[in-house]
Amino acid sequence: MNVIFNVSNHLIDNTESLAEEIVDGVLYSMKLEIPLWEKEQAIEMYIEFINFLGDSLIIEEEKIPETLVEWSKNNAARQVSPKGKISEILVRYPPTREIFTDIMTKISIDFGLTLEDYAFIIKRINNMLDISLNETVFAFERLSDEYKEETQRELAELSAPIVLIKEGIAVLPLIGIIDSYRANHIMEKIVPKIAELQIRYVIADFSGIFLINSDIARHLHQIGQMLNLLGIQTLTTGLRPDLAKTIVNSGINLSEITTFANVKQALESLNQ
């Protein structure tokens, strides 16, 4: 235990140089270049990591510094974007373990640690890194789900904007790919808003839709029926042959729908 005590003091007394050695070693082995602020943040985290490791060797406490947890979560947060990949963070862990092992091997030789003591320290390091790895993955998954949900909400709002043409008349341009999420958004958010605006005629323009399936066609038909029940007449424009075929295949009778080739024709019919 006296030898372990000496190793503990060595780690605590040399935290800064050891932290820099770890960070520089990982960057060199992976041929990575990162911003100075990110490097400094990593060094600060490893300073606390090594301090905590040194203390834990004496009190034999298998916990993890809160800074390491936060650092792991922040790493995940920086990768949450359309092009972000969690693999860019995870690939740093194997070289980190290797460099830690090299450092502790040298220290073990210098201090004459037994194989049992050496294995104990390596196990403690790997446990802390495993917790960091788990925190990174968990945070990435949670933040990714939140990001996707927020993106879905934003896209849903953009995919069906209400465009007021004149008093009592609005165009509802349907844009992009209408999925079940966006169809529900129209039903739950757009339809009540149309009713609040006291609109009498809604021109649902399909010319901007890339693709719909039979289920979505039925959803959109239900939305039209709901508007009719509210006393709002729905006119449909921009139905391409492929969209019309999907609607027919879904069991919807096109003869029940007032259709026009484009928005201009629909407006002209209302002005007669």
Backbone hydrogen bonds in HBPLUS format (Angstrom, degrees):
<---DONOR---> <-ACCEPTOR-->    atom                        ^
c    i                          cat <-CA-CA->   ^        H-A-AA   ^      H-
h    n   atom  resd res      DA  || num        DHA   H-A  angle D-A-AA Bond
n    s   type  num  typ     dist DA aas  dist angle  dist       angle   num
A0005-PHE N   A0001-MET O   2.81 MM   4  6.05 150.6  1.90 146.4 155.4     1
A0006-ASN N   A0002-ASN O   2.97 MM   4  6.27 150.4  2.06 142.2 149.3     2
A0007-VAL N   A0003-VAL O   2.97 MM   4  6.30 154.5  2.04 149.8 156.9     3
A0008-SER N   A0004-ILE O   2.84 MM   4  6.08 156.3  1.90 149.0 155.8     4
A0009-ASN N   A0005-PHE O   3.03 MM   4  6.34 160.6  2.07 150.0 153.9     5
A0010-HIS N   A0006-ASN O   2.95 MM   4  6.17 153.5  2.02 143.7 151.5     6
A0011-LEU N   A0007-VAL O   2.91 MM   4  6.19 158.7  1.96 154.2 158.9     7
A0012-ILE N   A0008-SER O   3.04 MM   4  6.31 165.6  2.06 152.7 156.4     8
A0013-ASP N   A0009-ASN O   2.80 MM   4  5.91 155.4  1.86 149.8 156.9     9
A0014-ASN N   A0010-HIS O   3.08 MM   4  6.08 129.4  2.35 139.1 150.3    10
A0014-ASN N   A0011-LEU O   3.30 MM   3  5.32 139.4  2.48  95.1 106.0    11
A0018-LEU N   A0014-ASN O   3.01 MM   4  6.07 161.0  2.05 157.1 163.2    12
A0019-ALA N   A0015-THR O   2.81 MM   4  5.90 155.2  1.87 149.4 156.6    13
A0020-GLU N   A0016-GLU O   2.99 MM   4  6.21 162.1  2.02 150.3 154.7    14
A0021-GLU N   A0017-SER O   2.99 MM   4  6.13 150.3  2.08 138.6 147.1    15
A0022-ILE N   A0018-LEU O   2.95 MM   4  6.22 152.1  2.03 146.9 153.7    16
A0023-VAL N   A0019-ALA O   3.02 MM   4  6.29 173.3  2.03 157.3 157.8    17
A0024-ASP N   A0020-GLU O   2.85 MM   4  5.89 168.7  1.87 151.9 155.7    18
A0025-GLY N   A0021-GLU O   2.90 MM   4  5.80 148.2  2.00 134.6 144.2    19
A0026-VAL N   A0022-ILE O   2.95 MM   4  6.21 156.4  2.01 152.9 158.1    20
A0027-LEU N   A0023-VAL O   3.02 MM   4  6.23 170.6  2.02 156.3 158.8    21
A0028-TYR N   A0024-ASP O   2.90 MM   4  5.98 156.0  1.96 145.0 152.0    22
A0029-SER N   A0025-GLY O   2.93 MM   4  6.01 165.8  1.95 147.0 151.3    23
A0030-MET N   A0026-VAL O   3.05 MM   4  6.12 146.6  2.16 145.7 153.9    24
A0031-LYS N   A0027-LEU O   2.84 MM   4  5.63 108.4  2.36 131.8 148.2    25
A0032-LEU N   A0027-LEU O   2.88 MM   5  4.86 159.2  1.92 141.2 147.0    26
A0031-LYS N   A0028-TYR O   3.14 MM   3  4.89 148.6  2.24  94.7 104.2    27
A0038-GLU N   A0035-PRO O   3.08 MM   3  5.33 123.1  2.42 101.3 115.2    28
A0039-LYS N   A0035-PRO O   3.06 MM   4  6.42 155.2  2.12 152.5 159.9    29
A0040-GLU N   A0036-LEU O   2.88 MM   4  6.13 163.3  1.91 155.4 159.8    30
A0041-GLN N   A0037-TRP O   2.98 MM   4  6.09 150.5  2.07 137.9 146.2    31
A0042-ALA N   A0038-GLU O   2.95 MM   4  6.18 153.6  2.02 143.6 150.4    32
A0043-ILE N   A0039-LYS O   2.91 MM   4  6.21 158.0  1.96 151.7 157.7    33
A0044-GLU N   A0040-GLU O   2.95 MM   4  6.18 161.9  1.99 148.3 152.9    34
A0045-MET N   A0041-GLN O   2.98 MM   4  6.22 153.0  2.06 144.1 151.6    35
A0046-TYR N   A0042-ALA O   2.94 MM   4  6.23 159.2  1.99 150.6 155.7    36
A0047-ILE N   A0043-ILE O   2.84 MM   4  6.09 141.7  1.99 147.4 158.8    37
A0048-GLU N   A0044-GLU O   3.22 MM   4  6.53 159.2  2.26 145.4 149.0    38
A0049-PHE N   A0045-MET O   2.84 MM   4  6.11 152.9  1.91 143.5 152.7    39
A0050-ILE N   A0046-TYR O   2.81 MM   4  5.90 165.8  1.83 147.0 149.0    40
A0051-ASN N   A0047-ILE O   2.98 MM   4  6.14 160.0  2.02 145.3 151.5    41
A0052-PHE N   A0048-GLU O   2.80 MM   4  5.93 163.7  1.83 150.8 155.5    42
A0053-LEU N   A0049-PHE O   2.83 MM   4  6.07 152.6  1.90 144.4 153.0    43
A0054-GLY N   A0050-ILE O   2.82 MM   4  6.04 163.2  1.85 151.5 155.5    44
A0055-ASP N   A0051-ASN O   2.98 MM   4  6.30 162.9  2.01 152.1 156.1    45
A0056-SER N   A0052-PHE O   2.84 MM   4  6.00 157.6  1.89 149.0 155.9    46
A0057-LEU N   A0053-LEU O   3.09 MM   4  6.30 136.8  2.28 147.5 157.0    47
A0058-ILE N   A0055-ASP O   3.10 MM   3  5.60 143.4  2.23 109.4 118.9    48
A0059-ILE N   A0055-ASP O   3.18 MM   4  6.52 166.8  2.20 155.3 158.7    49
A0060-GLU N   A0056-SER O   2.63 MM   4  4.96 122.1  1.96 131.2 141.9    50
A0068-LEU N   A0065-PRO O   3.02 MM   3  5.38 128.4  2.30 105.0 117.2    51
A0069-VAL N   A0065-PRO O   3.33 MM   4  6.79 152.1  2.42 145.8 153.2    52
A0070-GLU N   A0066-GLU O   2.93 MM   4  6.25 164.9  1.95 156.7 159.9    53
A0071-TRP N   A0067-THR O   2.82 MM   4  5.94 158.2  1.86 146.5 153.4    54
A0072-SER N   A0068-LEU O   2.92 MM   4  6.02 154.0  1.99 142.3 149.1    55
A0073-LYS N   A0069-VAL O   2.98 MM   4  6.28 156.0  2.04 147.7 154.2    56
A0074-ASN N   A0070-GLU O   2.82 MM   4  6.06 157.5  1.87 151.5 158.0    57
A0075-ASN N   A0071-TRP O   2.95 MM   4  6.14 151.3  2.04 145.0 152.4    58
A0076-ALA N   A0072-SER O   3.15 MM   4  6.44 154.3  2.22 142.8 149.1    59
A0077-ALA N   A0073-LYS O   2.87 MM   4  6.17 154.8  1.93 147.6 155.2    60
A0078-ARG N   A0074-ASN O   3.07 MM   4  6.31 149.8  2.17 147.8 153.7    61
A0079-GLN N   A0076-ALA O   2.99 MM   3  5.33 144.4  2.12 106.2 117.0    62
A0080-VAL N   A0077-ALA O   3.26 MM   3  5.34 158.0  2.31 102.9 109.4    63
A0084-GLY N   A0081-SER O   3.09 MM   3  4.86 150.2  2.18  99.8 109.1    64
A0088-GLU N   A0085-LYS O   3.18 MM   3  5.75 152.1  2.26 110.9 117.4    65
A0089-ILE N   A0086-ILE O   3.00 MM   3  5.55 149.5  2.10 113.5 121.9    66
A0090-LEU N   A0086-ILE O   3.06 MM   4  6.37 166.1  2.08 152.7 157.0    67
A0091-VAL N   A0087-SER O   3.05 MM   4  5.90 158.1  2.10 146.2 148.7    68
A0092-ARG N   A0089-ILE O   3.07 MM   3  5.70 160.2  2.11 116.3 122.6    69
A0093-TYR N   A0090-LEU O   3.13 MM   3  5.70 159.3  2.17 116.4 122.0    70
A0096-THR N   A0092-ARG O   3.17 MM   4  6.24 145.5  2.29 140.4 150.6    71
A0097-ARG N   A0093-TYR O   2.92 MM   4  6.19 159.2  1.96 160.7 165.0    72
A0098-GLU N   A0094-PRO O   3.01 MM   4  6.26 159.3  2.06 149.9 156.0    73
A0099-ILE N   A0095-PRO O   2.90 MM   4  6.07 160.1  1.94 147.7 152.1    74
A0100-PHE N   A0096-THR O   2.92 MM   4  6.09 163.4  1.94 150.8 155.9    75
A0101-THR N   A0097-ARG O   2.84 MM   4  6.03 159.0  1.89 149.2 155.3    76
A0102-ASP N   A0098-GLU O   2.93 MM   4  6.21 155.6  1.99 146.0 152.6    77
A0103-ILE N   A0099-ILE O   2.94 MM   4  6.18 162.8  1.97 152.3 156.6    78
A0104-MET N   A0100-PHE O   2.89 MM   4  6.11 168.3  1.90 155.5 158.7    79
A0105-THR N   A0101-THR O   2.81 MM   4  5.91 144.2  1.94 144.1 154.4    80
A0106-LYS N   A0102-ASP O   3.10 MM   4  6.35 160.8  2.14 147.1 151.0    81
A0107-ILE N   A0103-ILE O   2.98 MM   4  6.29 162.4  2.01 150.3 155.6    82
A0108-SER N   A0104-MET O   2.80 MM   4  5.83 154.8  1.86 140.9 148.3    83
A0109-ILE N   A0105-THR O   2.99 MM   4  6.24 154.9  2.06 146.5 152.7    84
A0110-ASP N   A0106-LYS O   2.92 MM   4  6.18 163.3  1.95 150.7 155.7    85
A0111-PHE N   A0107-ILE O   2.92 MM   4  6.10 152.1  2.00 150.2 157.0    86
A0112-GLY N   A0108-SER O   2.80 MM   4  5.65 112.8  2.26 135.0 150.4    87
A0113-LEU N   A0108-SER O   2.89 MM   5  4.90 158.7  1.93 138.6 144.1    88
A0112-GLY N   A0109-ILE O   3.29 MM   3  5.02 147.8  2.40  93.1 102.4    89
A0118-TYR N   A0114-THR O   2.94 MM   4  6.19 162.7  1.97 154.7 159.9    90
A0119-ALA N   A0115-LEU O   2.94 MM   4  6.09 161.7  1.97 145.9 150.7    91
A0120-PHE N   A0116-GLU O   2.99 MM   4  6.19 149.6  2.08 142.5 151.1    92
A0121-ILE N   A0117-ASP O   3.06 MM   4  6.40 156.4  2.12 150.8 155.3    93
A0122-ILE N   A0118-TYR O   3.03 MM   4  6.30 168.1  2.04 157.0 160.0    94
A0123-LYS N   A0119-ALA O   2.93 MM   4  6.01 156.8  1.98 146.3 152.9    95
A0124-ARG N   A0120-PHE O   3.06 MM   4  6.29 151.9  2.15 141.1 148.6    96
A0125-ILE N   A0121-ILE O   2.96 MM   4  6.28 158.1  2.01 153.0 158.6    97
A0126-ASN N   A0122-ILE O   2.92 MM   4  6.13 168.1  1.93 153.0 156.3    98
A0127-ASN N   A0123-LYS O   2.94 MM   4  6.08 150.8  2.02 145.6 153.6    99
A0128-MET N   A0124-ARG O   3.14 MM   4  6.40 158.1  2.19 146.3 151.2   100
A0129-LEU N   A0125-ILE O   2.95 MM   4  6.26 158.1  1.99 153.0 159.6   101
A0130-ASP N   A0126-ASN O   2.83 MM   4  5.94 149.2  1.92 143.6 152.4   102
A0131-ILE N   A0127-ASN O   3.04 MM   4  6.29 153.9  2.11 145.8 152.0   103
A0132-SER N   A0128-MET O   3.06 MM   4  6.32 158.3  2.11 143.9 149.9   104
A0133-LEU N   A0129-LEU O   2.85 MM   4  6.07 154.7  1.91 146.1 153.1   105
A0134-ASN N   A0130-ASP O   2.91 MM   4  6.17 160.0  1.95 148.8 153.6   106
A0135-GLU N   A0131-ILE O   2.90 MM   4  6.13 162.9  1.93 152.7 157.4   107
A0136-THR N   A0132-SER O   2.97 MM   4  6.17 151.9  2.05 145.9 153.4   108
A0137-VAL N   A0133-LEU O   3.08 MM   4  6.36 163.4  2.10 152.3 155.5   109
A0138-PHE N   A0134-ASN O   2.87 MM   4  6.03 172.8  1.88 159.5 161.8   110
A0139-ALA N   A0135-GLU O   2.95 MM   4  5.94 161.5  1.99 143.1 148.7   111
A0140-PHE N   A0136-THR O   2.95 MM   4  6.09 156.7  2.01 145.0 151.9   112
A0141-GLU N   A0137-VAL O   2.96 MM   4  6.19 163.9  1.98 154.7 158.3   113
A0142-ARG N   A0138-PHE O   2.99 MM   4  6.21 164.8  2.02 150.6 154.9   114
A0143-LEU N   A0139-ALA O   2.87 MM   4  5.96 170.6  1.88 154.2 157.3   115
A0144-SER N   A0140-PHE O   2.79 MM   4  5.78 148.9  1.89 144.2 153.5   116
A0145-ASP N   A0141-GLU O   3.03 MM   4  6.20 156.4  2.09 144.4 149.9   117
A0146-GLU N   A0142-ARG O   3.08 MM   4  6.38 157.6  2.13 146.4 152.6   118
A0147-TYR N   A0143-LEU O   2.80 MM   4  5.98 154.9  1.87 145.0 152.5   119
A0148-LYS N   A0144-SER O   2.84 MM   4  6.04 160.8  1.87 150.7 155.4   120
A0149-GLU N   A0145-ASP O   2.96 MM   4  6.12 157.5  2.01 145.3 151.7   121
A0150-GLU N   A0146-GLU O   2.94 MM   4  6.14 159.1  1.98 147.8 153.3   122
A0151-THR N   A0147-TYR O   2.84 MM   4  6.03 157.5  1.89 147.9 154.8   123
A0152-GLN N   A0148-LYS O   2.79 MM   4  5.97 155.1  1.85 146.4 153.5   124
A0153-ARG N   A0149-GLU O   3.01 MM   4  6.26 155.5  2.07 144.3 150.5   125
A0154-GLU N   A0150-GLU O   2.99 MM   4  6.27 161.2  2.02 149.9 154.6   126
A0155-LEU N   A0151-THR O   2.84 MM   4  6.03 165.6  1.86 154.8 158.8   127
A0156-ALA N   A0152-GLN O   2.81 MM   4  5.91 152.7  1.88 145.9 154.2   128
A0157-GLU N   A0153-ARG O   3.04 MM   4  6.28 153.3  2.11 145.8 152.0   129
A0158-LEU N   A0154-GLU O   3.03 MM   4  6.31 151.0  2.12 144.4 152.6   130
A0159-SER N   A0155-LEU O   2.78 MM   4  5.85 136.6  1.97 144.6 156.5   131
A0175-ILE N   A0159-SER O   2.84 MM  16  4.61 160.8  1.88 140.4 143.2   132
A0163-VAL N   A0171-VAL O   2.83 MM   8  5.01 166.9  1.85 159.4 161.2   133
A0171-VAL N   A0163-VAL O   2.73 MM   8  5.01 163.6  1.75 146.6 149.5   134
A0165-ILE N   A0169-ILE O   2.98 MM   4  5.70 161.1  2.02 140.2 145.9   135
A0166-LYS N   A0169-ILE O   3.47 MM   3  5.40 165.4  2.50 134.7 138.0   136
A0169-ILE N   A0166-LYS O   2.97 MM   3  5.40 169.5  1.98 135.8 137.3   137
A0200-ARG N   A0168-GLY O   2.78 MM  32  4.95 148.2  1.88 118.2 127.8   138
A0201-TYR N   A0168-GLY O   2.96 MM  33  6.32 159.1  2.00 163.8 170.3   139
A0170-ALA N   A0201-TYR O   3.03 MM  31  6.45 157.7  2.08 158.7 165.7   140
A0203-ILE N   A0170-ALA O   2.85 MM  33  6.29 162.0  1.88 154.2 160.4   141
A0172-LEU N   A0203-ILE O   2.75 MM  31  5.85 170.7  1.75 144.4 146.6   142
A0205-ASP N   A0172-LEU O   3.10 MM  33  6.07 148.5  2.21 121.9 131.5   143
A0174-LEU N   A0205-ASP O   2.96 MM  31  5.93 170.7  1.97 157.0 160.1   144
A0176-GLY N   A0208-GLY O   2.86 MM  32  6.09 142.7  2.00 147.5 138.8   145
A0210-PHE N   A0176-GLY O   2.81 MM  34  5.32 160.9  1.84 126.5 132.5   146
A0183-ALA N   A0179-ASP O   2.89 MM   4  6.13 157.3  1.95 153.8 161.3   147
A0184-ASN N   A0180-SER O   2.90 MM   4  6.05 159.3  1.95 146.1 151.2   148
A0185-HIS N   A0181-TYR O   2.93 MM   4  6.18 146.7  2.04 139.7 149.9   149
A0186-ILE N   A0182-ARG O   2.93 MM   4  6.22 155.6  1.99 149.2 154.1   150
A0187-MET N   A0183-ALA O   3.05 MM   4  6.34 158.6  2.10 145.6 151.5   151
A0188-GLU N   A0184-ASN O   2.80 MM   4  5.95 160.7  1.84 153.5 158.5   152
A0189-LYS N   A0185-HIS O   2.75 MM   4  5.49 155.9  1.81 147.7 154.0   153
A0190-ILE N   A0186-ILE O   3.06 MM   4  4.60 120.2  2.44 104.5 120.8   154
A0191-VAL N   A0186-ILE O   2.91 MM   5  6.19 155.9  1.97 175.8 175.5   155
A0194-ILE N   A0190-ILE O   2.88 MM   4  6.18 152.0  1.96 155.8 164.1   156
A0195-ALA N   A0191-VAL O   3.05 MM   4  6.37 157.8  2.10 152.8 158.5   157
A0196-GLU N   A0192-PRO O   2.97 MM   4  6.24 151.6  2.05 144.4 152.1   158
A0197-LEU N   A0193-LYS O   3.08 MM   4  6.33 144.0  2.22 143.9 152.7   159
A0198-GLN N   A0195-ALA O   3.14 MM   3  5.32 160.6  2.18 107.7 112.5   160
A0233-GLN N   A0200-ARG O   2.89 MM  33  6.25 147.9  1.99 167.2 156.5   161
A0202-VAL N   A0233-GLN O   2.88 MM  31  6.26 163.7  1.91 161.8 165.9   162
A0235-LEU N   A0202-VAL O   2.79 MM  33  6.15 164.8  1.81 157.9 162.5   163
A0204-ALA N   A0235-LEU O   2.69 MM  31  6.02 147.2  1.79 166.0 176.0   164
A0237-THR N   A0204-ALA O   2.96 MM  33  6.19 162.8  1.99 145.0 145.8   165
A0206-PHE N   A0237-THR O   2.71 MM  31  5.98 174.6  1.71 153.9 151.9   166
A0209-ILE N   A0206-PHE O   3.09 MM   3  5.47 170.5  2.10 120.1 121.9   167
A0217-ALA N   A0213-ASN O   2.92 MM   4  6.17 154.8  1.98 152.9 161.0   168
A0218-ARG N   A0214-SER O   3.02 MM   4  6.31 153.7  2.09 147.6 153.5   169
A0219-HIS N   A0215-ASP O   3.01 MM   4  6.34 150.2  2.10 142.8 151.6   170
A0220-LEU N   A0216-ILE O   2.89 MM   4  6.18 163.2  1.91 155.8 158.8   171
A0221-HIS N   A0217-ALA O   2.93 MM   4  6.16 149.5  2.03 143.4 152.4   172
A0222-GLN N   A0218-ARG O   2.92 MM   4  6.15 153.2  1.99 146.0 153.0   173
A0223-ILE N   A0219-HIS O   2.96 MM   4  6.33 145.9  2.08 145.2 155.3   174
A0224-GLY N   A0220-LEU O   3.02 MM   4  6.36 153.2  2.09 144.4 150.8   175
A0225-GLN N   A0221-HIS O   2.93 MM   4  6.27 153.4  2.00 147.2 154.7   176
A0226-MET N   A0222-GLN O   2.85 MM   4  6.08 150.8  1.93 145.0 153.2   177
A0227-LEU N   A0223-ILE O   2.98 MM   4  6.27 156.5  2.03 148.9 154.7   178
A0228-ASN N   A0224-GLY O   3.00 MM   4  6.28 154.4  2.06 145.0 152.1   179
A0229-LEU N   A0225-GLN O   2.98 MM   4  6.26 151.1  2.06 146.0 153.4   180
A0230-LEU N   A0226-MET O   3.14 MM   4  6.46 133.0  2.37 137.6 150.0   181
A0230-LEU N   A0227-LEU O   3.00 MM   3  5.03 130.2  2.25  95.2 109.3   182
A0232-ILE N   A0227-LEU O   2.86 MM   5  5.10 158.4  1.91 147.8 143.6   183
A0231-GLY N   A0228-ASN O   2.92 MM   3  5.00 156.8  1.97 107.4 112.0   184
A0236-THR N   A0258-THR O   2.78 MM  22  6.02 176.2  1.78 166.4 167.5   185
A0260-PHE N   A0236-THR O   2.75 MM  24  6.20 142.5  1.89 157.0 167.9   186
A0243-LEU N   A0240-ARG O   3.06 MM   3  5.29 118.4  2.46 103.9 118.8   187
A0244-ALA N   A0240-ARG O   2.86 MM   4  6.12 163.8  1.89 162.4 167.9   188
A0245-LYS N   A0241-PRO O   2.89 MM   4  6.06 152.9  1.96 146.0 153.1   189
A0246-THR N   A0242-ASP O   3.12 MM   4  6.34 153.0  2.20 138.2 144.8   190
A0247-ILE N   A0243-LEU O   2.98 MM   4  6.28 155.7  2.04 149.6 156.1   191
A0248-VAL N   A0244-ALA O   2.97 MM   4  6.23 159.6  2.01 150.4 155.5   192
A0249-ASN N   A0245-LYS O   2.89 MM   4  6.07 162.1  1.92 150.9 156.1   193
A0250-SER N   A0246-THR O   3.05 MM   4  6.21 126.5  2.35 136.3 149.4   194
A0250-SER N   A0247-ILE O   3.20 MM   3  5.16 137.1  2.40  93.4 105.4   195
A0252-ILE N   A0247-ILE O   3.37 MM   5  5.89 156.2  2.43 161.1 155.6   196
A0251-GLY N   A0248-VAL O   2.97 MM   3  5.41 161.4  2.01 113.8 118.7   197
A0256-GLU N   A0253-ASN O   3.06 MM   3  5.71 159.1  2.10 115.8 122.1   198
A0257-ILE N   A0254-LEU O   2.97 MM   3  5.23 159.5  2.01 109.5 116.3   199
A0266-ALA N   A0262-ASN O   3.28 MM   4  6.60 158.3  2.33 146.6 152.7   200
A0267-LEU N   A0263-VAL O   2.92 MM   4  6.18 159.2  1.96 156.2 161.2   201
A0268-GLU N   A0264-LYS O   2.98 MM   4  6.22 157.2  2.04 148.4 155.0   202
A0269-SER N   A0265-GLN O   3.02 MM   4  6.27 147.6  2.13 144.9 153.1   203
A0270-LEU N   A0266-ALA O   3.27 MM   4  6.57 140.3  2.44 139.0 148.8   204
A0270-LEU N   A0267-LEU O   3.08 MM   3  5.14 126.2  2.38  96.2 110.2   205
A0271-ASN N   A0267-LEU O   3.08 MM   4  6.36 133.1  2.31 143.6 156.5   206
A0271-ASN N   A0268-GLU O   3.23 MM   3  5.10 133.1  2.46  91.9 104.4   207
